[in-house]
Amino acid sequence: MTTISAPGDAPASSQAPAPSDGSASGRAPTERAHFETLDILRVVACLAVILYHYTFRGAARDGMTTFSLEDIHFVTKYGYLGVELFFVISGFVISYSAETRSAGAFLVARATRIYPGFLFCMSFSFLVLWALGPQGQALDGAQWLANLAIAAPAFHAQFVDGVYWSIVCELIFYAWIFLLKTTCAYERYTLAIVAAWMVVSVLNICIWKNAILSYLFLTKYSAYFAAGITIYEIFYKSRSAGFPVFLGLILPLVLIQGADEIRYHRAYYAGTDFDVRVGAVLNVAVIAIVVAALRRPPMRARRGVTVLLGAATYPMYLIHQRIGYVMLERLAPSCGRLPALGLTILVLFVGSALIWRFIETPVQRLLRTMLTGRFRPRQPPAVTAPPSP
């Protein structure tokens, strides 16, 4: 087993603890390594959601677009699970990111990671849709102002783009980690907290059915975040107590939440068949591929291509849905459905890469320089990396 140290600054990217150089001091070097496989998984998750929206969801309900590729519905209708894959990755990344930060530093890191990109992409989407003509709903200045808070429905307004609901879930997850870190409970009782979270989720799904608890404890998606946390605890902190939590609570809840999601989609998209058995296999696969990806040793150097692909998924995710619908409607009549699909994805990816490189990254650096100096970083704890395959 290789002893490594969690990074001192690990934004929601694929940065990971760096392997020890085996020095006599026993302390892992401060150099950060990089989980290239997480960048690849982010691309997979983002593409799954994009194809779900473009080839199935947009035309299936709410009149967002007439564009559809019915021949591949049997696959792409399950693309919503890309969001659940993002949640598992988030659970892992936030675990080792939070490990090395005070509560205040963690809050600054999350805010500077999420908000600059969101603010630009939301405003960009608003302006493009206002200029080109929105699909499915009108836009006004009040809606833009409400979306500045991300959780627009709290102000009785609709999201500029429907995908923002998952960003709200991420923020609720971050808020719980922040609150637990202020009491030092997160580091001391991580697995116990995860186990209690799973029990509350099961009770609320099966018995209580309380909407407030559902939002507060993310009981529709909690098992995916918890899976990422527990993967970190088991494989990177060598906590064998994580196995019974993972196998006895998290995986069964993944199946319960997955079945609940299938029932929702069956009702929402009346006339479309969603197979519970296929959903169960895919839900378990979402967890399994993250475990498999993280068994690969992290890299000391960051490869430009995979970093670009992974980093661009955040702005791509934020801008793709409604702008994509408008582009597909305008391109498909002149160049055909498949070329329109490919061109839309390509154009939005290039735009997303430019947003990441020239807007999101510089603003993040500026804000972190201004804010992180206010919080003293913790000494990174030694953790244990999984053996190389």
Phi, psi and omega in degrees: 000140182258129178275131181227170179239138178294149185290152177281337180218100182234087176295178184286061173239200183260023177292144185218165177303144181269141179296148178291147176271006178074026181292157184295334181293338181080355180269133180291147178294158182279349179300136180265141172262184188219129175273092180299327183295331177291326175298317180296318179295325176298319178297316179301313181298316182295316179296322178300315180293318180299312181293325175300314181291313188285320187265344184229297193299317186300320181269342185284335184202145171077002174063032182288329179199161173261355182288135179198153174235086187296334182295338181245014177303325184299339176259306190289342179293344176265007182294346177300339179292350172300326178295317178298324176296318175302320181295321178296314178301317180298318179302319179291309184298317181293328179299310182279338174291315181292335184303327189252010185235151167289169180300318180294316179295323177297317180298316179296317181299317180290318182296316181288338177281318188271312196286317181303313178296319179297313183301314181293312184294321178296315180294320178298314179299317180301313183293318181295314181293324177295322182283320186267344182104111184290154175254121171092338179201154178277161179236144175211171184298326179296324179293319177299316179298319179295324181287346174300332179274003182070306181278067185302322180301335177297340179251022176061037177230156178274154173298144172300320175228133188299339183291348184296342180303324181287332175293323175299318176301316178300317182295322176297317177300313178299320181298319177296318178298317179300313180297319179292326179289329179296336179257002184063014180285332185297310182293325186279323190232036186307306185292324177295320178295317178299315180299315179297321178299318180294320180296315178300320181296315179298314181298321182288322179291317189267332187236299189290314181053045182267123184295322180295314178296325179299316178287317186294320183251010177050044189292347176278341186226005188301325185295332182286314174300315182296325178299316178298317178299314185289326174301317178296316182296320183285308190270338183246351173234005175054041178265096183296339177297346178288337182298310178296327176294317182293310185279325186270337183239310188289308182298316175300322179290326174303317180292321178295312180294323178296317178295321178298320178293321177299316179298320178298314182293323177300318181287319185288319179254069183304134180096350177257129183273124172246119185275123180298322181293318177296318178300320180297315180298316182292324178295317177294322179298324178303317179290317186296320183289331175291316177302313181297318181296323183278354173282344176284132182300142178292159181261148175280330180254148180260123179278132186301319185294310182291326176297315178299313181299314182293317183290326183287346182294331181293304176296327178298316179299320184288329187254352195286326197291292188285324174296320178298320178300317179297315180296316181298318179298325184274331184272322187303317181298331185265329185237359179096161188290310182296313175300322179297318178298311181297318182292320178298313180297317181296312182297316181291327177293314179300316177299321180293320178297321178292320177300313180299314187287317191252350180237300185298309184297310179299320180293320177300314181298317180298312182295319179294322177297322181286326192253326188290337178295346180283345184236130179281125180290149177281159172289123182301130177285148177284131177231173186245127179277153176291154179295148178294141180292000000 
